[in-house]
Amino acid sequence: MHILITGANRGIGRALADHYRQAGHDVTATARTPSGDEVALDVTDPASCAALATHLGARAVDLLICNAGVYLDKGQPLDGGYPAQMWAETFATNVTGVFLSVQALLPHLRAGKGAKIAIISSQMASHTRAPGGSYIYRASKAAALNLGRNLASDLAADGIAVGIYHPGWVRTEMGGGSAEISVEEAATGLVARFAALDMASSGLFETWDGRAHPY
């Protein structure tokens, strides 16, 4: 199985890449700024996405994990915070970047049999989790959730299943040291979720440990 992971130079993306490699799968790990064996990919740049597609040649992609993301507005004040440029940068990565990655790799996904797309969103996308603050991140992850739901509809005819996932509150640079679960726990749970994804469940929004999450 060939698995392509965006944002795989650290955190959950790196843990997923390591897990799949240890299981014997073929992994293409990407990063905006590669620090090891990653392939360069800036998901906000159409030319970079096209270059990745060219790099892959005729290779099929069996699982695309859209993991690249940013959380720039943590702690921003409502009065005077959340500058417009921060909105633009966040949406460019967390929403447009997902779409551009999928769009560029559609031929590779269609080349496989039973290909899957996994979009890492967040429980902060849900209307049930609205305690205020983090407006930009919450809005971007809600948009990524909506994007995934619509992709599931459009790609059904191609037999490509799409799942959207809350990875848990994870002890990463983004999640912070007081988060609930380790990177390894999140990766193990997500791998199980991706394996279970099929056409019957395409469009789901699910947590890392298998619970359906309200939209």
N, C-alpha and C positions, 0 to 999 in steps of 0.2 A: 504494500500500500504506500502510495506517495502522498505525503502530508506537507502542506505549505502553511507556515505560521507567520503572521505579521507581528512585528514588535517582539521578536524572540531573543533579544540580547540580554534580557533581565526579567526578574519577577516570574509571573505565571507563564509567560511565553517561553522563557528559557526552561522552566521546569517541564512544560509540555514537550518541548523539543527533546530534552534529555530522556523523558519517559518513553517516547515513541522510538527513539534511537535504541535504547536499551532493550526494547521489545523486538528489535530487528527490522523496523520500518525504515523506508527511505524518507528523509526529512529535508525540506528546504526551509531553513530558518532565515528570516529577513529582519533587517533593522535599518532605521534611517541613517545611523552612523555605526557601521559594523565594528565590533570590538574583538571579533574572533573569527569563527567560520561562517558568519551570516552573509547572506547576499544583500547588497545594498538595495533598499526600497524606501522611498519617501512616498507614503500613501497619499499625500496631499498633492502630488505632482503627476499629472497624466503621463508625461514623458517618462518618468521613472517607472510607472506601472507598465507602460508599453515596453520598456526595456527589459523588465523582468519577464514579461510574456515571451519576448524574443529569446531571452536567455534560456527559457525552458524548452524551446523548440517544439517538438511534437509530443513531449511527455504529457501524459494525462495527470491531472490532479484529482485524487480520490477524496481528499478532505482539505478544505480551505478553512483555516481558523483565523478569523478577523479579530485579532487581539490588540493591535496597536491602539493606544489611546493616551490622552492627557487629561489631567485634572489641575487646571491652572487657577481656579477661583476659590480654592479652599481658604476660608477666613476673610473673604472680601466683605466690606461693610455695605449694607444696602444704600446708605447715604454716601454717594460719591464713588462707590466701588464699581466693579464689573464694567470696565471700559470696553468700548466697542471692539477694539482690536483683540481683546481677550475672547470675546464671543466668536469672532471670525477665525482665530487660530484654533479654538477648541472644536468648532463645527467642522473645520477643514480636515482635522484628523479623525474625530470620533464619528462623523457622519459621512461627509463627502469621501473620506478615505476608505471607508467600508465599501461604498458604492463603486468607487474607481477600481478598487482591488477586485471586486467581483466581476465588474464589467470587463476588465482587461483579461481576466482568466477564464471567462466563459467558454472559449474554445477548448481549453484544457480540462475544464470540468465536464463538458459534454463529451469529451473523448473517452472518459472513463465510464464504467458501468456502476450505477448507483452512487454517484458522487454526492458529497454532503458539504454544506456550508454551515459553520458554527460562528455566530456573532456574539462576542462578549459585550454584554450590556451591563446592567446593574439593577439591583432592587430599587435604587434611587430613581429609576425610570418610571416606577409604578405610581399611580395616583394614590395608592394606599400608604406611600412613604413620602409625605409632604410636610416635614417639620419646619420648613423654611431654610434659607441659606443655600449656598452652592447652586445658584440658579442656572449658571451656564452649564455646569457638568450635568445636572439633573435633566435639563432640557435636551442636551446632546444625546444622553443615553436613552431618553424617551424617543427621540428621533431615530436612533439606531434600532430600537425595538420596532417602531413603525415600519422602518425600511425592511427589516427582516421579515415581518409579516407579509408585506407586499411582494417581496422577492419569492417567498414561499408560494404565493399564488401564481406568479408569472412563470416560475421555473418548474411547476408541477408537470407540465407537458413534456419537459426534458427529463423527468425522473430524478431531479435534483432536490433533495430534502434540505430544508433550512431550519436551523434551531437557534433560538436566542437564549442567552444564559446569564444568570447572576452568579459570578464566580465565588461568592462569599466575601466576607470582610476579612481580607488577607493581609498578613504581616509582610508587606512590601514597602518600597519607598512611597508608593501612592497611598497604601492603606494605613501605614504607620505601625509602630511597635506594639501598640495596645490592641491591635485587631484580634479577631476571634480565632482564626485558624492559620495554619502554616501554609506556605506555598505548596509544599508536597501534598498536604491534604486537599487543597483546592484542585491541584493538577490531577490527582488520582480520581477525585469525584467527577471532574469534567471529562476525563477520558471515558469513564463509564457512561456518562450522559451522551457523548458523541457516538459511542458504539451502539447505543440503543435507539438513536435517531433513525427514523425511516419515513417513508412517504405518508404513512398513516398518522404520524405525529408531527409532520412538517408544519412549521409556523408556531410551535410551542414556545412558551416563555417559562423557563424552568431554573431552579436553583442547582448549585453544584452537587447537592446531595439528593437530588431526584424529586424535589417537591415542586408541584405546579405553582407558579407565581402569578397572582392577579396582575392584570395589565394596569 
